């Protein structure tokens, strides 16, 4: 008898993407150390994806990886201009993820108070990059001692698209799309109506129509509703129909999310 | 200021014309100068229900095309003071209605009348859209069955997006008129209840008209059913008219007449 030794699972991980715009070793190291010094706990031993904006030579690339490791960052994958570097990437034990789908967010606000963010980032693992971006910004904003030091990069506001809020019933034949963000409906959604959002969908009424969250591939998107009676629910292209939706959460408050390519329906207490 | 009220439903055969005739008669009986316009060009019916089919000389399309004056086309009701009918053309189709043409006629009518009732054709195309485009208020006629409710939902969506008020950002006041209501069949779950329909459509209830032989009889006699004071349907329409004029009137005929031991049926209020 052989016991199962392992299980294969998929996961989504929030990671820092280091965009290498111009690699000139000394200057690069200086700038990168300064950045890390601004929030050591956040950066130390964090996994890193290197995004090569310009092609690098094999030597330059090796130098870059060594430099990152020396600064306690852990490069794990490479994307961008990697065509010439494939053997080197292999030799260094990195993954080539240039073919994968990415939704990068901008991580810019930097100041010491961010040390609290490391845990936030971990807790939002499932929610894609934008969540990490939000939490870091809120940390920056709430800290009273953010002196906006001109030395490092000036803290910038994270580019969060406000949620689209609909305060009346969405009727049969109507279609509402929240581009680049969440969709909130404070009334019911009729059969034959369609909600689309790049982010999450919230319905504070009965959801009888169709709800498609994460239509541009955000697998972390979710659908929440006060009463689940949907014709169809889709997240990042994976969908379930009415027959499947009809379960224990039928006509009850529920959320739907994607887990390992399967949609899960969970009651909201 | 004249009020333009569209009587609409999406679905055909639910009682739009019967309701238009009854409500406009009711408004006129209450002393308000009222005109009812048949927008169902090509399938003229209102004149039959109003019992004036033999008096049609010029019609709505003639007025739009300036082939006749409004005065020539308006038919004065013989039974009811203050009531006028503007019949549809039987020989043209819905394309004869143009936004400018309809607006010109309505503007002229507004000078003389307090209420302008637009009897919409079925469907959601040109004719129906033209009937609702200028509306200040809408009476959505619905039968207690799923297809009618869904079509009403659809037409409510169109009211919110394609009416002139919607374009200006002012809502059209919506009323639900539930017709052909049979409480006995509701109790045996063959029909949707008032509560079911109200929950799905989420608009205020103007009235519930019980299913009644008096309606068919009245139609065939060319006499609006509201004039049949002995019929419950006539009384229900009279109540609805009072509500339309702002009175608070309790709803009647919502429950089956209880007969002897049938009282055991649960669900009574």
HADDOCK unambig.tbl for C-alpha pairs under 7 A between the chains (distance, minus, plus):
assign (segid A and resid 171 and name CA) (segid B and resid 153 and name CA) 5.55 0.50 0.50
assign (segid A and resid 171 and name CA) (segid B and resid 154 and name CA) 5.88 0.50 0.50
assign (segid A and resid 171 and name CA) (segid B and resid 156 and name CA) 6.87 0.50 0.50
assign (segid A and resid 171 and name CA) (segid B and resid 157 and name CA) 5.04 0.50 0.50
assign (segid A and resid 172 and name CA) (segid B and resid 150 and name CA) 6.81 0.50 0.50
assign (segid A and resid 172 and name CA) (segid B and resid 153 and name CA) 5.62 0.50 0.50
assign (segid A and resid 172 and name CA) (segid B and resid 154 and name CA) 4.68 0.50 0.50
assign (segid A and resid 172 and name CA) (segid B and resid 157 and name CA) 6.76 0.50 0.50
assign (segid A and resid 173 and name CA) (segid B and resid 154 and name CA) 5.84 0.50 0.50
assign (segid A and resid 174 and name CA) (segid B and resid 157 and name CA) 6.43 0.50 0.50
